[in-house]
Amino acid sequence: MKISLTLSIYLAKQFIYGLLLSSSILFGLVFLIDLVELLRRASGEEINFTTVILMAILKLPIMIQKLLPFVALFGSIFTFAKLSRTNELVVTKAAGVSVWQFLFPSLVISLILGVLFITLLNPLSSLMASKYEWLETKYFRKSSSLLAVSPGGVWLRQVEKDSLSVIHAERVTGQGIDLRNVIIFLYNKNGDKFLKRIDAKVAILKPPLWYLKDVLITSSEKEPVNKAEFNLETNLTKGRIQDSFASPETLSFWTLPGFINILKEAGFTANKHRVYWHSLLSMPLFLFSMVLIAATFSLRLSYNRKGTGILIIGGVMSGFVLYVFSDIIFALGLSGKLPAILAAWTPAGICTLIGFSLLFHLEDG
């Protein structure tokens, strides 16, 4: 039997209502939790309540992206459970509508929602995340980024006890340890007086020193001096340099590929950014899989009228397991132990296969 347009529209409306309800609850809880945490951090700082509220709002899109699969899961469970309780699911099945036809409107909406998020909502989310990080740095971290990457090379900034250094390198090797074709501008601690310029073919980071080779030192008060080697104090480490990259959340889906290429050309690996970009790309499939998994609980409920509690517990537990599993896989991708594509697509792919398998078993078994 072919599902009617009227029934499809009705099911789509019910699913959208379920998504709105679950998103309102989850996002509201997250906003309140973040607000309380920001208020705690703001105690003792010179920051007013309005700014704290603004920061909580700016941070919300970051959390929305993380919670979106659970919005789809819990929204689907709510929708299908409601249809089961009112016997609409039973009547629909009795009329000859298969589970795949019944799920078709919800599956299509989940795919559309995923596409809209990564193409339209994510750019807005990245702008808000960037503003949030700027405010967080201003009021809480009290320090600016140490690193900037551009097509022209890498720029580093370090502050010592008596001086400030700005370092430019055309290329980086060893993940931030070795710099090539280096120029270092030294200023006084306030940064308002130029002291000298140091040119070097190679700069090797071995904290607490930069080891420079083939060096030319130029200052306004002395003649240029050539040295085979020269050491410069530093408080930078490999970890601090890598942590100074622009976080993936502050870059939109459309700009991430270009930034990844810039990192690669500069000599850095961009595992974190590649995993993040592919995780965005896999979002439609992930939402699709959440609908499939939610449907398996709902179909069981239609067979067992006393299973509402089990349905809710099963949905919560499956969401928790999926969250932990996704985090583990992403961590393996960030560490380079798994390819970025595999790390980003594995959770969505496995969830989809599990959903299809369970539905085939319930429908045909």
Buried (B, 14 or more C-beta within 10 A) or exposed (E): EEBEEEBBEBBBEBBBBBBEBBBEBBBEEBBEEBBEEBBEBBEEEEBEEEBBBBBBBBBBBBBBBEBBBBBBBBBBBBBBBBBBEEEBBBEBBEEEBEBEBBBBBBBBBBBEBBEEBBEEBBBEBBBBBBBBBBBBEEBBEEEEBBBBBEEEBBBBBBBBEEBBBBBBBBBBBEEBBBBBBBBBBBBEEEBEEEBBBBBBEBBBBEBEEBBBBBBBBEBEEEEEEEEEEBEBBBEBBEEBBBEBBBBBBBBBBEBBEEBBEBBEBBBBBBBBBBBBBBBBBBBBBBBBBBBBBBBBBBBBBBEEEEBEEEBBEBBBEBBEEBBEBBEEBBEBBBEEEBBBBBBBBBBBBBBBEBBBEBBEEBBEE
